[in-house]
Amino acid sequence: MSDLEKAMSTIIEVFHKYSEKEGDKHKLKKAELRELMNNELSNFLGEIKDQETVDKVMESLDANRDEECDFQEFVSFIAMITIACHEFFEQE
């Protein structure tokens, strides 16, 4: 696989690693999203300790307002973080 294909595969695997912990294996609950952010994105986002931050992130991601983050919403989140990181590193 190419580097990009590996990256896409990794995104899918990470989503399912956390979404399969509780309930629907195709959606992240708030606790799963928080654990994913803290374990997989802490170098970019820092450790998220307060529930209010998780609530705000979930609210901004939850396009269909079902209080869960599906894969499409998750990919949008990853894209936003990637864009922000690209802009930051471009300025450096």
Secondary structure, DSSP 8 states (H G I E B T S, - for coil): --HHHHHHHHHHHHHHHHHTSSS-TTEE-HHHHHHHHHHHSHHHH-----HHHHHHHHHHH-TT-SSSEEHHHHHHHHHHHHHHHHHHHHH-
